[in-house]
Amino acid sequence: MSWRWEYHPDEQTVVGGVPEAFIAQVETRAEEIVRAAEALYLDGATYQGPNPPMGTAYPESGMFRYLIVVRSESVLVLQVTYLPA
């Protein structure tokens, strides 16, 4: 299995109507979170502990909430908030 990220429940629900430039920032940050989780949980599929608590990331002009699901080796982007200037 390989670490990945995805919108949950789906892209339209999470980022529908959000400007493309901000979506690009969210996706870049999500990729960074995936790389960090992959380094921290070297074999996530066999991990026996609890998942970390929900996190919040703050790209420019907004924020998003995410959840790391270690045994699934995935990062779920759950909610995106865009704050126009």
N, CA, C and O atoms as a CHARMM CRD file, in Angstrom:
* protein
*
  340
    1    1 MET  N      0.85800  -1.18300   0.00000 PROA 1      0.00000
    2    1 MET  CA     0.00000   0.00000   0.00000 PROA 1      0.00000
    3    1 MET  C      0.89700   1.23700   0.00000 PROA 1      0.00000
    4    1 MET  O      2.01500   1.20800   0.51400 PROA 1      0.00000
    5    2 SER  N      0.41300   2.26900  -0.55500 PROA 2      0.00000
    6    2 SER  CA     1.17000   3.50900  -0.66500 PROA 2      0.00000
    7    2 SER  C      0.33100   4.66300  -0.10900 PROA 2      0.00000
    8    2 SER  O     -0.88000   4.72000  -0.32200 PROA 2      0.00000
    9    3 TRP  N      0.97600   5.56200   0.59000 PROA 3      0.00000
   10    3 TRP  CA     0.26800   6.70900   1.16700 PROA 3      0.00000
   11    3 TRP  C     -0.31800   7.59300   0.07600 PROA 3      0.00000
   12    3 TRP  O      0.27500   7.77600  -0.98700 PROA 3      0.00000
   13    4 ARG  N     -1.50400   8.14000   0.36400 PROA 4      0.00000
   14    4 ARG  CA    -2.19100   9.02200  -0.57700 PROA 4      0.00000
   15    4 ARG  C     -3.09600   9.96100   0.21000 PROA 4      0.00000
   16    4 ARG  O     -3.29600   9.79000   1.41300 PROA 4      0.00000
   17    5 TRP  N     -3.63300  10.93900  -0.47800 PROA 5      0.00000
   18    5 TRP  CA    -4.63500  11.81000   0.14600 PROA 5      0.00000
   19    5 TRP  C     -5.83900  11.85300  -0.77800 PROA 5      0.00000
   20    5 TRP  O     -5.73200  11.57600  -1.97300 PROA 5      0.00000
   21    6 GLU  N     -6.98700  12.20400  -0.21100 PROA 6      0.00000
   22    6 GLU  CA    -8.20800  12.33600  -1.00700 PROA 6      0.00000
   23    6 GLU  C     -9.19800  13.24100  -0.27000 PROA 6      0.00000
   24    6 GLU  O     -9.10900  13.43600   0.94200 PROA 6      0.00000
   25    7 TYR  N    -10.13400  13.78100  -1.03300 PROA 7      0.00000
   26    7 TYR  CA   -11.23500  14.54000  -0.44400 PROA 7      0.00000
   27    7 TYR  C    -12.26800  13.55100   0.08200 PROA 7      0.00000
   28    7 TYR  O    -12.53700  12.52400  -0.54200 PROA 7      0.00000
   29    8 HSD  N    -12.83600  13.87100   1.22700 PROA 8      0.00000
   30    8 HSD  CA   -13.85900  12.98200   1.78400 PROA 8      0.00000
   31    8 HSD  C    -15.06200  13.78100   2.22800 PROA 8      0.00000
   32    8 HSD  O    -14.88400  14.68400   3.04500 PROA 8      0.00000
   33    9 PRO  N    -16.26100  13.53000   1.76500 PROA 9      0.00000
   34    9 PRO  CA   -16.67200  12.33400   1.02700 PROA 9      0.00000
   35    9 PRO  C    -16.32000  12.37200  -0.45700 PROA 9      0.00000
   36    9 PRO  O    -16.13100  11.31700  -1.06300 PROA 9      0.00000
   37   10 ASP  N    -16.22600  13.57500  -1.06700 PROA 10     0.00000
   38   10 ASP  CA   -15.81500  13.67500  -2.46700 PROA 10     0.00000
   39   10 ASP  C    -15.37000  15.10600  -2.74700 PROA 10     0.00000
   40   10 ASP  O    -15.61700  16.01400  -1.95300 PROA 10     0.00000
   41   11 GLU  N    -14.71500  15.29000  -3.88000 PROA 11     0.00000
   42   11 GLU  CA   -14.14800  16.59600  -4.22700 PROA 11     0.00000
   43   11 GLU  C    -15.21100  17.68200  -4.32900 PROA 11     0.00000
   44   11 GLU  O    -15.01800  18.77600  -3.79900 PROA 11     0.00000
   45   12 GLN  N    -16.31300  17.41000  -4.98800 PROA 12     0.00000
   46   12 GLN  CA   -17.35500  18.42100  -5.17200 PROA 12     0.00000
   47   12 GLN  C    -17.90100  18.90700  -3.83000 PROA 12     0.00000
   48   12 GLN  O    -18.11700  20.10400  -3.64300 PROA 12     0.00000
   49   13 THR  N    -18.12000  17.99500  -2.91100 PROA 13     0.00000
   50   13 THR  CA   -18.65700  18.35500  -1.60700 PROA 13     0.00000
   51   13 THR  C    -17.67400  19.21000  -0.81000 PROA 13     0.00000
   52   13 THR  O    -18.08300  20.15100  -0.12800 PROA 13     0.00000
   53   14 VAL  N    -16.39100  18.89200  -0.89100 PROA 14     0.00000
   54   14 VAL  CA   -15.39100  19.55400  -0.05900 PROA 14     0.00000
   55   14 VAL  C    -14.91600  20.86700  -0.66100 PROA 14     0.00000
   56   14 VAL  O    -14.77300  21.84600   0.07100 PROA 14     0.00000
   57   15 VAL  N    -14.66600  20.92800  -1.96600 PROA 15     0.00000
   58   15 VAL  CA   -14.09300  22.13600  -2.56200 PROA 15     0.00000
   59   15 VAL  C    -14.92100  22.73000  -3.69200 PROA 15     0.00000
   60   15 VAL  O    -14.43900  23.60600  -4.40900 PROA 15     0.00000
   61   16 GLY  N    -16.13800  22.28000  -3.86200 PROA 16     0.00000
   62   16 GLY  CA   -16.98700  22.82700  -4.90600 PROA 16     0.00000
   63   16 GLY  C    -17.17000  24.33000  -4.73000 PROA 16     0.00000
   64   16 GLY  O    -17.56100  24.78200  -3.65400 PROA 16     0.00000
   65   17 GLY  N    -16.89400  25.10000  -5.76500 PROA 17     0.00000
   66   17 GLY  CA   -17.05900  26.55000  -5.72600 PROA 17     0.00000
   67   17 GLY  C    -15.87000  27.32300  -5.19400 PROA 17     0.00000
   68   17 GLY  O    -15.89900  28.55400  -5.16100 PROA 17     0.00000
   69   18 VAL  N    -14.83100  26.62800  -4.78000 PROA 18     0.00000
   70   18 VAL  CA   -13.62700  27.28500  -4.25100 PROA 18     0.00000
   71   18 VAL  C    -12.70800  27.61300  -5.43000 PROA 18     0.00000
   72   18 VAL  O    -12.58200  26.80000  -6.34600 PROA 18     0.00000
   73   19 PRO  N    -12.06100  28.78800  -5.42700 PROA 19     0.00000
   74   19 PRO  CA   -11.17200  29.14400  -6.54000 PROA 19     0.00000
   75   19 PRO  C    -10.04100  28.12300  -6.74900 PROA 19     0.00000
   76   19 PRO  O     -9.49800  27.56800  -5.79400 PROA 19     0.00000
   77   20 GLU  N     -9.71200  27.90100  -8.00600 PROA 20     0.00000
   78   20 GLU  CA    -8.67100  26.92800  -8.36400 PROA 20     0.00000
   79   20 GLU  C     -7.33200  27.22400  -7.69300 PROA 20     0.00000
   80   20 GLU  O     -6.62500  26.30100  -7.29100 PROA 20     0.00000
   81   21 ALA  N     -6.98100  28.49400  -7.57000 PROA 21     0.00000
   82   21 ALA  CA    -5.69200  28.85200  -6.95500 PROA 21     0.00000
   83   21 ALA  C     -5.63900  28.38600  -5.50100 PROA 21     0.00000
   84   21 ALA  O     -4.60200  27.91800  -5.03400 PROA 21     0.00000
   85   22 PHE  N     -6.74600  28.51500  -4.79700 PROA 22     0.00000
   86   22 PHE  CA    -6.76800  28.06600  -3.40400 PROA 22     0.00000
   87   22 PHE  C     -6.77400  26.54600  -3.32800 PROA 22     0.00000
   88   22 PHE  O     -6.13200  25.96800  -2.45100 PROA 22     0.00000
   89   23 ILE  N     -7.49200  25.89200  -4.23700 PROA 23     0.00000
   90   23 ILE  CA    -7.49100  24.42900  -4.27200 PROA 23     0.00000
   91   23 ILE  C     -6.06900  23.91900  -4.47800 PROA 23     0.00000
   92   23 ILE  O     -5.67200  22.93100  -3.86100 PROA 23     0.00000
   93   24 ALA  N     -5.30500  24.57400  -5.33000 PROA 24     0.00000
   94   24 ALA  CA    -3.91300  24.17600  -5.56600 PROA 24     0.00000
   95   24 ALA  C     -3.09800  24.27900  -4.27800 PROA 24     0.00000
   96   24 ALA  O     -2.25300  23.42400  -4.01200 PROA 24     0.00000
   97   25 GLN  N     -3.34500  25.31600  -3.47900 PROA 25     0.00000
   98   25 GLN  CA    -2.64300  25.45900  -2.19800 PROA 25     0.00000
   99   25 GLN  C     -3.02600  24.32500  -1.24400 PROA 25     0.00000
  100   25 GLN  O     -2.16700  23.76200  -0.56500 PROA 25     0.00000
  101   26 VAL  N     -4.30900  23.99600  -1.19700 PROA 26     0.00000
  102   26 VAL  CA    -4.77800  22.91000  -0.33500 PROA 26     0.00000
  103   26 VAL  C     -4.12500  21.59400  -0.75900 PROA 26     0.00000
  104   26 VAL  O     -3.65000  20.83800   0.08800 PROA 26     0.00000
  105   27 GLU  N     -4.09900  21.32400  -2.04100 PROA 27     0.00000
  106   27 GLU  CA    -3.54600  20.06800  -2.53000 PROA 27     0.00000
  107   27 GLU  C     -2.04100  19.97900  -2.29600 PROA 27     0.00000
  108   27 GLU  O     -1.52700  18.90300  -1.99200 PROA 27     0.00000
  109   28 THR  N     -1.33900  21.08200  -2.43400 PROA 28     0.00000
  110   28 THR  CA     0.09700  21.09500  -2.13600 PROA 28     0.00000
  111   28 THR  C      0.34000  20.78800  -0.66800 PROA 28     0.00000
  112   28 THR  O      1.21700  19.99200  -0.33000 PROA 28     0.00000
  113   29 ARG  N     -0.43600  21.42000   0.20400 PROA 29     0.00000
  114   29 ARG  CA    -0.28600  21.17200   1.63900 PROA 29     0.00000
  115   29 ARG  C     -0.68200  19.74200   1.99400 PROA 29     0.00000
  116   29 ARG  O     -0.04600  19.12600   2.85000 PROA 29     0.00000
  117   30 ALA  N     -1.71300  19.20500   1.35900 PROA 30     0.00000
  118   30 ALA  CA    -2.12100  17.81600   1.60600 PROA 30     0.00000
  119   30 ALA  C     -0.99900  16.85100   1.21700 PROA 30     0.00000
  120   30 ALA  O     -0.75700  15.86700   1.91600 PROA 30     0.00000
  121   31 GLU  N     -0.32200  17.12500   0.11800 PROA 31     0.00000
  122   31 GLU  CA     0.81000  16.29300  -0.29600 PROA 31     0.00000
  123   31 GLU  C      1.93800  16.35600   0.72900 PROA 31     0.00000
  124   31 GLU  O      2.59400  15.34600   0.98400 PROA 31     0.00000
  125   32 GLU  N      2.17200  17.52500   1.32000 PROA 32     0.00000
  126   32 GLU  CA     3.18600  17.66300   2.37000 PROA 32     0.00000
  127   32 GLU  C      2.80900  16.83900   3.60200 PROA 32     0.00000
  128   32 GLU  O      3.66500  16.19800   4.21100 PROA 32     0.00000
  129   33 ILE  N      1.53300  16.85800   3.96200 PROA 33     0.00000
  130   33 ILE  CA     1.06100  16.09100   5.11000 PROA 33     0.00000
  131   33 ILE  C      1.22200  14.59400   4.84300 PROA 33     0.00000
  132   33 ILE  O      1.59600  13.84400   5.74500 PROA 33     0.00000
  133   34 VAL  N      0.94700  14.16100   3.62900 PROA 34     0.00000
  134   34 VAL  CA     1.14000  12.75600   3.25900 PROA 34     0.00000
  135   34 VAL  C      2.60200  12.36100   3.42100 PROA 34     0.00000
  136   34 VAL  O      2.89500  11.30800   3.98600 PROA 34     0.00000
  137   35 ARG  N      3.51900  13.18600   2.93600 PROA 35     0.00000
  138   35 ARG  CA     4.94700  12.86800   3.05700 PROA 35     0.00000
  139   35 ARG  C      5.37300  12.78200   4.52400 PROA 35     0.00000
  140   35 ARG  O      6.15500  11.90700   4.89500 PROA 35     0.00000
  141   36 ALA  N      4.86100  13.68700   5.35000 PROA 36     0.00000
  142   36 ALA  CA     5.19600  13.66400   6.77700 PROA 36     0.00000
  143   36 ALA  C      4.63600  12.40500   7.44800 PROA 36     0.00000
  144   36 ALA  O      5.32900  11.76400   8.23900 PROA 36     0.00000
  145   37 ALA  N      3.38900  12.05100   7.13700 PROA 37     0.00000
  146   37 ALA  CA     2.77800  10.85800   7.72900 PROA 37     0.00000
  147   37 ALA  C      3.52100   9.59700   7.28800 PROA 37     0.00000
  148   37 ALA  O      3.73600   8.68400   8.08400 PROA 37     0.00000
  149   38 GLU  N      3.90300   9.55900   6.03200 PROA 38     0.00000
  150   38 GLU  CA     4.63400   8.40300   5.51400 PROA 38     0.00000
  151   38 GLU  C      5.97100   8.22800   6.23700 PROA 38     0.00000
  152   38 GLU  O      6.38900   7.10200   6.50800 PROA 38     0.00000
  153   39 ALA  N      6.63800   9.33300   6.54800 PROA 39     0.00000
  154   39 ALA  CA     7.91000   9.26700   7.26800 PROA 39     0.00000
  155   39 ALA  C      7.70700   8.88000   8.73400 PROA 39     0.00000
  156   39 ALA  O      8.54000   8.18500   9.31400 PROA 39     0.00000
  157   40 LEU  N      6.60900   9.32500   9.32800 PROA 40     0.00000
  158   40 LEU  CA     6.34200   9.04200  10.74200 PROA 40     0.00000
  159   40 LEU  C      5.84200   7.61100  10.95500 PROA 40     0.00000
  160   40 LEU  O      6.22800   6.95300  11.92100 PROA 40     0.00000
  161   41 TYR  N      4.99600   7.13800  10.06500 PROA 41     0.00000
  162   41 TYR  CA     4.41500   5.79800  10.17600 PROA 41     0.00000
  163   41 TYR  C      4.95700   4.95100   9.03100 PROA 41     0.00000
  164   41 TYR  O      4.30700   4.80800   7.99500 PROA 41     0.00000
  165   42 LEU  N      6.15300   4.38900   9.22000 PROA 42     0.00000
  166   42 LEU  CA     6.84800   3.71200   8.13200 PROA 42     0.00000
  167   42 LEU  C      6.07500   2.54100   7.54600 PROA 42     0.00000
  168   42 LEU  O      6.12500   2.32100   6.33600 PROA 42     0.00000
  169   43 ASP  N      5.37000   1.79300   8.36200 PROA 43     0.00000
  170   43 ASP  CA     4.54300   0.69800   7.85100 PROA 43     0.00000
  171   43 ASP  C      3.14300   0.87900   8.41000 PROA 43     0.00000
  172   43 ASP  O      2.73400   0.17300   9.33100 PROA 43     0.00000
  173   44 GLY  N      2.41600   1.83000   7.84600 PROA 44     0.00000
  174   44 GLY  CA     1.10300   2.18100   8.35200 PROA 44     0.00000
  175   44 GLY  C      0.11600   1.03700   8.35900 PROA 44     0.00000
  176   44 GLY  O     -0.74800   0.97600   9.23300 PROA 44     0.00000
  177   45 ALA  N      0.22300   0.12200   7.40100 PROA 45     0.00000
  178   45 ALA  CA    -0.73600  -0.97500   7.29900 PROA 45     0.00000
  179   45 ALA  C     -0.70500  -1.88500   8.52700 PROA 45     0.00000
  180   45 ALA  O     -1.71100  -2.51900   8.84400 PROA 45     0.00000
  181   46 THR  N      0.41800  -1.95900   9.21300 PROA 46     0.00000
  182   46 THR  CA     0.52100  -2.81100  10.40000 PROA 46     0.00000
  183   46 THR  C      0.50000  -2.01300  11.69700 PROA 46     0.00000
  184   46 THR  O      0.70100  -2.57500  12.77400 PROA 46     0.00000
  185   47 TYR  N      0.26400  -0.73800  11.60400 PROA 47     0.00000
  186   47 TYR  CA     0.23200   0.14400  12.78600 PROA 47     0.00000
  187   47 TYR  C     -0.86900  -0.31200  13.73700 PROA 47     0.00000
  188   47 TYR  O     -1.97800  -0.62400  13.30400 PROA 47     0.00000
  189   48 GLN  N     -0.56200  -0.35000  15.04400 PROA 48     0.00000
  190   48 GLN  CA    -1.51600  -0.84200  16.03400 PROA 48     0.00000
  191   48 GLN  C     -2.06900   0.24300  16.95300 PROA 48     0.00000
  192   48 GLN  O     -3.00400  -0.02100  17.70900 PROA 48     0.00000
  193   49 GLY  N     -1.52300   1.44600  16.91000 PROA 49     0.00000
  194   49 GLY  CA    -1.97200   2.50700  17.80300 PROA 49     0.00000
  195   49 GLY  C     -3.17500   3.25400  17.26300 PROA 49     0.00000
  196   49 GLY  O     -3.69600   2.93200  16.19600 PROA 49     0.00000
  197   50 PRO  N     -3.61300   4.26400  18.01900 PROA 50     0.00000
  198   50 PRO  CA    -4.74700   5.07700  17.55500 PROA 50     0.00000
  199   50 PRO  C     -4.32000   6.03900  16.44700 PROA 50     0.00000
  200   50 PRO  O     -3.14300   6.38100  16.32900 PROA 50     0.00000
  201   51 ASN  N     -5.27800   6.46600  15.64600 PROA 51     0.00000
  202   51 ASN  CA    -4.99000   7.50800  14.65800 PROA 51     0.00000
  203   51 ASN  C     -4.74600   8.81400  15.38200 PROA 51     0.00000
  204   51 ASN  O     -5.29800   9.02900  16.46200 PROA 51     0.00000
  205   52 PRO  N     -3.93700   9.69100  14.81800 PROA 52     0.00000
  206   52 PRO  CA    -3.76000  11.00300  15.43000 PROA 52     0.00000
  207   52 PRO  C     -5.06600  11.80000  15.36700 PROA 52     0.00000
  208   52 PRO  O     -5.92900  11.50500  14.54000 PROA 52     0.00000
  209   53 PRO  N     -5.21600  12.80200  16.23200 PROA 53     0.00000
  210   53 PRO  CA    -6.44000  13.60900  16.18400 PROA 53     0.00000
  211   53 PRO  C     -6.53600  14.39300  14.87000 PROA 53     0.00000
  212   53 PRO  O     -5.54400  14.57200  14.16300 PROA 53     0.00000
  213   54 MET  N     -7.73900  14.84800  14.56500 PROA 54     0.00000
  214   54 MET  CA    -7.95900  15.65300  13.36900 PROA 54     0.00000
  215   54 MET  C     -7.03900  16.86600  13.40500 PROA 54     0.00000
  216   54 MET  O     -6.81400  17.45400  14.46300 PROA 54     0.00000
  217   55 GLY  N     -6.51500  17.23200  12.25100 PROA 55     0.00000
  218   55 GLY  CA    -5.61400  18.37000  12.16500 PROA 55     0.00000
  219   55 GLY  C     -6.20500  19.50500  11.34400 PROA 55     0.00000
  220   55 GLY  O     -7.18900  19.33600  10.62400 PROA 55     0.00000
  221   56 THR  N     -5.57900  20.66100  11.47300 PROA 56     0.00000
  222   56 THR  CA    -5.97000  21.83500  10.70400 PROA 56     0.00000
  223   56 THR  C     -4.72500  22.40800  10.05300 PROA 56     0.00000
  224   56 THR  O     -3.69100  22.55900  10.70400 PROA 56     0.00000
  225   57 ALA  N     -4.81900  22.72600   8.77600 PROA 57     0.00000
  226   57 ALA  CA    -3.72700  23.36400   8.04200 PROA 57     0.00000
  227   57 ALA  C     -4.21800  24.72800   7.57300 PROA 57     0.00000
  228   57 ALA  O     -5.40600  24.92500   7.32100 PROA 57     0.00000
  229   58 TYR  N     -3.28200  25.66400   7.46200 PROA 58     0.00000
  230   58 TYR  CA    -3.63600  27.04400   7.13800 PROA 58     0.00000
  231   58 TYR  C     -2.88400  27.56400   5.91700 PROA 58     0.00000
  232   58 TYR  O     -1.93700  28.33800   6.05700 PROA 58     0.00000
  233   59 PRO  N     -3.29900  27.14500   4.72100 PROA 59     0.00000
  234   59 PRO  CA    -2.71200  27.77200   3.53600 PROA 59     0.00000
  235   59 PRO  C     -3.18300  29.23000   3.46900 PROA 59     0.00000
  236   59 PRO  O     -4.14700  29.60900   4.13400 PROA 59     0.00000
  237   60 GLU  N     -2.50700  30.02500   2.67400 PROA 60     0.00000
  238   60 GLU  CA    -2.87800  31.43500   2.53700 PROA 60     0.00000
  239   60 GLU  C     -4.33800  31.54800   2.08500 PROA 60     0.00000
  240   60 GLU  O     -4.76400  30.84300   1.17000 PROA 60     0.00000
  241   61 SER  N     -5.08300  32.41900   2.71700 PROA 61     0.00000
  242   61 SER  CA    -6.49100  32.71900   2.38700 PROA 61     0.00000
  243   61 SER  C     -7.49800  31.70100   2.89400 PROA 61     0.00000
  244   61 SER  O     -8.63100  31.67500   2.41400 PROA 61     0.00000
  245   62 GLY  N     -7.12000  30.86400   3.84800 PROA 62     0.00000
  246   62 GLY  CA    -8.10600  29.93500   4.37100 PROA 62     0.00000
  247   62 GLY  C     -7.52300  28.85800   5.25100 PROA 62     0.00000
  248   62 GLY  O     -6.44600  29.01200   5.82700 PROA 62     0.00000
  249   63 MET  N     -8.25500  27.76300   5.34400 PROA 63     0.00000
  250   63 MET  CA    -7.84100  26.63900   6.16800 PROA 63     0.00000
  251   63 MET  C     -8.51400  25.36600   5.67300 PROA 63     0.00000
  252   63 MET  O     -9.46200  25.41300   4.88900 PROA 63     0.00000
  253   64 PHE  N     -8.00900  24.22700   6.14400 PROA 64     0.00000
  254   64 PHE  CA    -8.71600  22.97700   5.89800 PROA 64     0.00000
  255   64 PHE  C     -8.46600  22.00400   7.04200 PROA 64     0.00000
  256   64 PHE  O     -7.42700  22.03300   7.70300 PROA 64     0.00000
  257   65 ARG  N     -9.45600  21.14400   7.25100 PROA 65     0.00000
  258   65 ARG  CA    -9.40100  20.11400   8.27700 PROA 65     0.00000
  259   65 ARG  C     -9.10400  18.78300   7.60400 PROA 65     0.00000
  260   65 ARG  O     -9.62200  18.48500   6.52700 PROA 65     0.00000
  261   66 TYR  N     -8.26300  17.98800   8.25500 PROA 66     0.00000
  262   66 TYR  CA    -7.87700  16.70200   7.69000 PROA 66     0.00000
  263   66 TYR  C     -7.73900  15.65500   8.78300 PROA 66     0.00000
  264   66 TYR  O     -7.59700  15.97100   9.96500 PROA 66     0.00000
  265   67 LEU  N     -7.78600  14.41600   8.35900 PROA 67     0.00000
  266   67 LEU  CA    -7.65100  13.28700   9.25600 PROA 67     0.00000
  267   67 LEU  C     -6.65500  12.30700   8.65100 PROA 67     0.00000
  268   67 LEU  O     -6.75400  11.95100   7.47700 PROA 67     0.00000
  269   68 ILE  N     -5.70400  11.87900   9.45500 PROA 68     0.00000
  270   68 ILE  CA    -4.75200  10.85700   9.02300 PROA 68     0.00000
  271   68 ILE  C     -5.28400   9.50200   9.48600 PROA 68     0.00000
  272   68 ILE  O     -5.49400   9.28400  10.67800 PROA 68     0.00000
  273   69 VAL  N     -5.49700   8.60000   8.53500 PROA 69     0.00000
  274   69 VAL  CA    -5.95800   7.25000   8.84200 PROA 69     0.00000
  275   69 VAL  C     -4.76800   6.32100   8.57900 PROA 69     0.00000
  276   69 VAL  O     -4.51800   5.91200   7.44500 PROA 69     0.00000
  277   70 VAL  N     -4.05200   6.00500   9.63900 PROA 70     0.00000
  278   70 VAL  CA    -2.76100   5.33800   9.50100 PROA 70     0.00000
  279   70 VAL  C     -2.88100   3.97400   8.83200 PROA 70     0.00000
  280   70 VAL  O     -2.15700   3.71200   7.87200 PROA 70     0.00000
  281   71 ARG  N     -3.75600   3.10600   9.29500 PROA 71     0.00000
  282   71 ARG  CA    -3.83300   1.74800   8.74100 PROA 71     0.00000
  283   71 ARG  C     -4.26600   1.73700   7.27400 PROA 71     0.00000
  284   71 ARG  O     -3.97000   0.78700   6.54800 PROA 71     0.00000
  285   72 SER  N     -4.95100   2.76700   6.84500 PROA 72     0.00000
  286   72 SER  CA    -5.31300   2.88500   5.42500 PROA 72     0.00000
  287   72 SER  C     -4.27200   3.66100   4.64000 PROA 72     0.00000
  288   72 SER  O     -4.37900   3.80600   3.42300 PROA 72     0.00000
  289   73 GLU  N     -3.25500   4.16200   5.34900 PROA 73     0.00000
  290   73 GLU  CA    -2.19400   4.97200   4.74200 PROA 73     0.00000
  291   73 GLU  C     -2.79200   6.08400   3.88700 PROA 73     0.00000
  292   73 GLU  O     -2.44300   6.25500   2.71900 PROA 73     0.00000
  293   74 SER  N     -3.70900   6.83800   4.50800 PROA 74     0.00000
  294   74 SER  CA    -4.36600   7.91100   3.76900 PROA 74     0.00000
  295   74 SER  C     -4.57800   9.14400   4.64100 PROA 74     0.00000
  296   74 SER  O     -4.66700   9.07200   5.86700 PROA 74     0.00000
  297   75 VAL  N     -4.65200  10.26200   3.95900 PROA 75     0.00000
  298   75 VAL  CA    -4.99600  11.53600   4.57500 PROA 75     0.00000
  299   75 VAL  C     -6.29800  11.97800   3.92500 PROA 75     0.00000
  300   75 VAL  O     -6.38200  12.09800   2.70200 PROA 75     0.00000
  301   76 LEU  N     -7.30600  12.21900   4.74600 PROA 76     0.00000
  302   76 LEU  CA    -8.61300  12.63100   4.24000 PROA 76     0.00000
  303   76 LEU  C     -8.79000  14.12200   4.46400 PROA 76     0.00000
  304   76 LEU  O     -8.73300  14.58900   5.60100 PROA 76     0.00000
  305   77 VAL  N     -9.00000  14.86300   3.40800 PROA 77     0.00000
  306   77 VAL  CA    -9.31000  16.28500   3.51200 PROA 77     0.00000
  307   77 VAL  C    -10.82300  16.37500   3.65500 PROA 77     0.00000
  308   77 VAL  O    -11.56900  16.03300   2.73700 PROA 77     0.00000
  309   78 LEU  N    -11.26500  16.84000   4.82400 PROA 78     0.00000
  310   78 LEU  CA   -12.67900  16.77300   5.18200 PROA 78     0.00000
  311   78 LEU  C    -13.44900  18.06900   4.96300 PROA 78     0.00000
  312   78 LEU  O    -14.61900  18.04400   4.58300 PROA 78     0.00000
  313   79 GLN  N    -12.79900  19.19200   5.20200 PROA 79     0.00000
  314   79 GLN  CA   -13.49100  20.48600   5.11900 PROA 79     0.00000
  315   79 GLN  C    -12.49700  21.54900   4.68100 PROA 79     0.00000
  316   79 GLN  O    -11.38200  21.62000   5.19800 PROA 79     0.00000
  317   80 VAL  N    -12.90300  22.36700   3.73300 PROA 80     0.00000
  318   80 VAL  CA   -12.07000  23.46200   3.24800 PROA 80     0.00000
  319   80 VAL  C    -12.83200  24.76300   3.45300 PROA 80     0.00000
  320   80 VAL  O    -14.00500  24.87800   3.09800 PROA 80     0.00000
  321   81 THR  N    -12.14500  25.73600   4.03000 PROA 81     0.00000
  322   81 THR  CA   -12.73200  27.05600   4.23200 PROA 81     0.00000
  323   81 THR  C    -11.86400  28.07700   3.51200 PROA 81     0.00000
  324   81 THR  O    -10.68300  28.23700   3.82200 PROA 81     0.00000
  325   82 TYR  N    -12.46500  28.76500   2.54700 PROA 82     0.00000
  326   82 TYR  CA   -11.77700  29.80700   1.77700 PROA 82     0.00000
  327   82 TYR  C    -12.23900  31.16800   2.31000 PROA 82     0.00000
  328   82 TYR  O    -13.43700  31.43500   2.40900 PROA 82     0.00000
  329   83 LEU  N    -11.28000  32.00800   2.64600 PROA 83     0.00000
  330   83 LEU  CA   -11.58800  33.35000   3.16400 PROA 83     0.00000
  331   83 LEU  C    -11.04600  34.38700   2.19700 PROA 83     0.00000
  332   83 LEU  O     -9.87400  34.75300   2.27500 PROA 83     0.00000
  333   84 PRO  N    -11.88800  34.86900   1.28300 PROA 84     0.00000
  334   84 PRO  CA   -11.41600  35.85200   0.31300 PROA 84     0.00000
  335   84 PRO  C    -10.98800  37.13900   1.00800 PROA 84     0.00000
  336   84 PRO  O    -11.54000  37.52000   2.04000 PROA 84     0.00000
  337   85 ALA  N    -10.01200  37.78800   0.43100 PROA 85     0.00000
  338   85 ALA  CA    -9.47800  39.02500   1.02700 PROA 85     0.00000
  339   85 ALA  C    -10.43000  40.17900   0.87800 PROA 85     0.00000
  340   85 ALA  O    -10.13200  41.28700   1.32400 PROA 85     0.00000
